[in-house]
Amino acid sequence: MYTKSIWNIFSTTTDFPQLQGDVEADVAIIGGGITGLSTAQELIKQGKKVIVIDERKIGGGTSSHSTGNLYVTIDQILSSLASKYDTKTVKQVIAARKAGFAAIENNIKNHNIDCGFTTCSWYLFAGDEANRDKIEKELMVAKEAGLDAEVVMPSYMPVTVSRAMKITGQAQFNPMRYVQALAQVLSGENCRVYENTRATKIEEQDDHCMVHTTGGNIKAKHVVEATHTPKGIMMVQTLLGPYREYGIACKVGSDLPHDGIYWGYYDQGEKYSIRKYQRDGDTFLLVVGKPHKVGQAKRNVSHTEALEEFARKHFDVQEVVYRWGGQHYRPADLLPYIGRKNEGSNIFIATGYSTDGLVYGALAGKLIADEINELPNEWHELFSSTRNQPLKAAKKFISENVNVAKQFLKNIPGVADSKAFDAIRPGEGKIIEKDGHKLAVCRSEDNQLHVRSAICPHMMCVVNWNDVEKSWDCPCHGSRFDIDGGVLEGPALHPLHEIVFTGKKVKSHHVD
Ligand SMILES: Cc1cc2nc3c(=O)[nH]c(=O)nc-3n(C[C@H](O)[C@H](O)[C@H](O)COP(=O)(O)OP(=O)(O)OC[C@H]3O[C@@H](n4cnc5c(N)ncnc54)[C@H](O)[C@@H]3O)c2cc1C
């Protein structure tokens, strides 16, 4: 059964108030994940007063659904970057990521943050002969870019390894505890933090911005959308591929490999990320992988099952204790988008991190703060959110958008009689067409039927049922909704419309 992420279990607690009434600050930051808090930290260092809001609890977004690894390389590997760009760009990306990494490490040391931070090595290996060349290529690119990479086989790793490379001086931690502690450290007169406060509208006027929230309005000169992907409709969304990926944490009977980040390629390039985590006398094996486009898996559950099968095949798994899903946004040209929403705007975004956003999130804090304060930053252009890279982005841009177009055109067969509702069993969800309305209908484990409009309010795509996380997921731009239509994540600002049955008629109502 799907549970919480391991980081949510081994977390501390935060108890920030809900916003009540109208407030003002220099900068309003929407999102209390690693990006929002890193930005708050840099801004207050530079003398700004900020307000951070999160619609749920601090750190409860993707930051606490990651693997918790810190490395200077990238998930899509450096050789893909090198084939799109050149060695200079690869070096720049590594240097920028080193700075993001160092910011996290310094915080942990300076504030004595208890988040299981451990320095370790990063390994990339081929689990079969077919992926051997990938490692050779990566090794070459890493060395060319100045990284101290070498051929070393991981020891005590009970999976087949045909070729491996290692980079020392990387690290891992519990990202939830880090983000929670950072919020506690920053909270004060210059950084007011509010939880359970959802931004419902962001307006930009000539001399200020206004963030409307469920608790009051925030007036600020600048707004930072640190929401993992920006809210509402923006051009940048056509450059992002939203993916869902899964993690499991297991208790194992045998010894585990040393602390380390282990990325292995298997059949057809399938990549699994393996690490261990120790806390309060317990040791867990974590396996993360099996990504798919959001809202487009036939059976989401088959993805967590595959992780479990992989873990059981190679380790003496006694129990799978936690299972979770997380979202990431792959950028069309392999680099994140960090900076102004568009030229001249006072609204800032940070997205397209792929699964490298703990380090990119820390880096985004400095990039955005420098841009707000008009300070030079050597990586400003490289990651600029308004950059135009048609040649670099074209292939991915076209394939992602053809995929989105297909989701719009998909004909979802519907049935309209009450038997269709009765046929839905606890834990199941289906799209039912009635009176010309597409309905997202599911039955919770307590046998209650939940009905909402199946049309995603972001850009009118039809949502799909996620049978692992029991949510409605939009296959176009990755918005996700709970069974009562509430926004879980993604670009949608508003819940799925409410459905009202009046006699035989169906009506759908907007909800704020
Ligand atoms: C499976 C997986 C594994 C990963 N592993 C790693 C890894 O090992 N290393 C690494 O560097 N990266 C990893 N990542 C990527 C990394 O976790 C993310 O890129 C990073 O956490 C993003 O941080 P963020 O602060 O931008 O977003 P989030 O942590 O998602 O924070 C955004 C916050 O905004 C809030 N919010 C959203 N909308 C609103 C609203 N309307 N009003 C108010 N608040 C709102 C949310 O509640 C949330 O708390 C992984 C990702 C996945 C999916």
The ligand as an SDF file (V2000), in Angstrom:
LIG
                    3D

 53 58  0  0  0  0  0  0  0  0999 V2000
   11.6190   10.7270   -6.9390 C   0  0  0  0  0  0  0  0  0  0  0  0
   12.4590   11.9660   -6.8490 C   0  0  0  0  0  0  0  0  0  0  0  0
   13.7630   11.8830   -6.3600 C   0  0  0  0  0  0  0  0  0  0  0  0
   14.5480   13.0300   -6.2810 C   0  0  0  0  0  0  0  0  0  0  0  0
   15.8040   12.9380   -5.7580 N   0  0  0  0  0  0  0  0  0  0  0  0
   16.5910   14.0270   -5.7050 C   0  0  0  0  0  0  0  0  0  0  0  0
   17.9130   13.9380   -5.1780 C   0  0  0  0  0  0  0  0  0  0  0  0
   18.3490   12.8970   -4.7170 O   0  0  0  0  0  0  0  0  0  0  0  0
   18.6690   15.0550   -5.2010 N   0  0  0  0  0  0  0  0  0  0  0  0
   18.2220   16.2430   -5.6990 C   0  0  0  0  0  0  0  0  0  0  0  0
   18.9680   17.2220   -5.7120 O   0  0  0  0  0  0  0  0  0  0  0  0
   16.9420   16.3750   -6.1520 N   0  0  0  0  0  0  0  0  0  0  0  0
   16.1200   15.2910   -6.1520 C   0  0  0  0  0  0  0  0  0  0  0  0
   14.8460   15.4020   -6.6120 N   0  0  0  0  0  0  0  0  0  0  0  0
   14.3430   16.7160   -7.0430 C   0  0  0  0  0  0  0  0  0  0  0  0
   14.0070   17.5960   -5.8500 C   0  0  0  0  0  0  0  0  0  0  0  0
   13.3270   16.8540   -4.8560 O   0  0  0  0  0  0  0  0  0  0  0  0
   13.1160   18.7630   -6.2800 C   0  0  0  0  0  0  0  0  0  0  0  0
   13.5850   19.3070   -7.4790 O   0  0  0  0  0  0  0  0  0  0  0  0
   13.1220   19.8510   -5.2210 C   0  0  0  0  0  0  0  0  0  0  0  0
   12.7580   19.3000   -3.9870 O   0  0  0  0  0  0  0  0  0  0  0  0
   12.1770   20.9680   -5.6040 C   0  0  0  0  0  0  0  0  0  0  0  0
   12.1290   21.8580   -4.5400 O   0  0  0  0  0  0  0  0  0  0  0  0
   11.1410   23.0930   -4.5860 P   0  0  0  0  0  0  0  0  0  0  0  0
   11.3230   23.8310   -3.3250 O   0  0  0  0  0  0  0  0  0  0  0  0
   11.3490   23.8170   -5.8630 O   0  0  0  0  0  0  0  0  0  0  0  0
    9.7050   22.4250   -4.6880 O   0  0  0  0  0  0  0  0  0  0  0  0
    8.8350   21.7600   -3.4720 P   0  0  0  0  0  0  0  0  0  0  0  0
    9.6810   21.0670   -2.4890 O   0  0  0  0  0  0  0  0  0  0  0  0
    7.7790   20.9500   -4.1600 O   0  0  0  0  0  0  0  0  0  0  0  0
    8.1980   23.0090   -2.7960 O   0  0  0  0  0  0  0  0  0  0  0  0
    7.1570   23.7450   -3.3790 C   0  0  0  0  0  0  0  0  0  0  0  0
    6.2010   24.1400   -2.2690 C   0  0  0  0  0  0  0  0  0  0  0  0
    5.2310   25.0230   -2.8220 O   0  0  0  0  0  0  0  0  0  0  0  0
    4.0280   24.8010   -2.1360 C   0  0  0  0  0  0  0  0  0  0  0  0
    2.9380   25.3390   -2.9770 N   0  0  0  0  0  0  0  0  0  0  0  0
    2.5660   24.9170   -4.2130 C   0  0  0  0  0  0  0  0  0  0  0  0
    1.5210   25.6490   -4.6520 N   0  0  0  0  0  0  0  0  0  0  0  0
    1.2380   26.5560   -3.6870 C   0  0  0  0  0  0  0  0  0  0  0  0
    0.2570   27.5880   -3.5600 C   0  0  0  0  0  0  0  0  0  0  0  0
   -0.6440   27.8330   -4.5160 N   0  0  0  0  0  0  0  0  0  0  0  0
    0.2530   28.3240   -2.4300 N   0  0  0  0  0  0  0  0  0  0  0  0
    1.1510   28.0950   -1.4400 C   0  0  0  0  0  0  0  0  0  0  0  0
    2.0950   27.1170   -1.5040 N   0  0  0  0  0  0  0  0  0  0  0  0
    2.1420   26.3660   -2.6170 C   0  0  0  0  0  0  0  0  0  0  0  0
    3.9770   23.2900   -1.9610 C   0  0  0  0  0  0  0  0  0  0  0  0
    3.1160   22.9040   -0.8980 O   0  0  0  0  0  0  0  0  0  0  0  0
    5.4370   22.9520   -1.6960 C   0  0  0  0  0  0  0  0  0  0  0  0
    5.7290   22.8130   -0.3270 O   0  0  0  0  0  0  0  0  0  0  0  0
   14.0200   14.2800   -6.6890 C   0  0  0  0  0  0  0  0  0  0  0  0
   12.7130   14.3650   -7.1660 C   0  0  0  0  0  0  0  0  0  0  0  0
   11.9360   13.2250   -7.2470 C   0  0  0  0  0  0  0  0  0  0  0  0
   10.5360   13.3130   -7.7570 C   0  0  0  0  0  0  0  0  0  0  0  0
  1  2  1  0
  2  3  1  0
  2 52  2  0
  3  4  2  0
  4  5  1  0
  4 50  1  0
  5  6  2  0
  6  7  1  0
  6 13  1  0
  7  8  2  0
  7  9  1  0
  9 10  1  0
 10 11  2  0
 10 12  1  0
 12 13  2  0
 13 14  1  0
 14 15  1  0
 14 50  1  0
 15 16  1  0
 16 17  1  0
 16 18  1  0
 18 19  1  0
 18 20  1  0
 20 21  1  0
 20 22  1  0
 22 23  1  0
 23 24  1  0
 24 25  2  0
 24 26  1  0
 24 27  1  0
 27 28  1  0
 28 29  2  0
 28 30  1  0
 28 31  1  0
 31 32  1  0
 32 33  1  0
 33 34  1  0
 33 48  1  0
 34 35  1  0
 35 36  1  0
 35 46  1  0
 36 37  1  0
 36 45  1  0
 37 38  2  0
 38 39  1  0
 39 40  1  0
 39 45  2  0
 40 41  1  0
 40 42  2  0
 42 43  1  0
 43 44  2  0
 44 45  1  0
 46 47  1  0
 46 48  1  0
 48 49  1  0
 50 51  2  0
 51 52  1  0
 52 53  1  0
M  END
$$$$
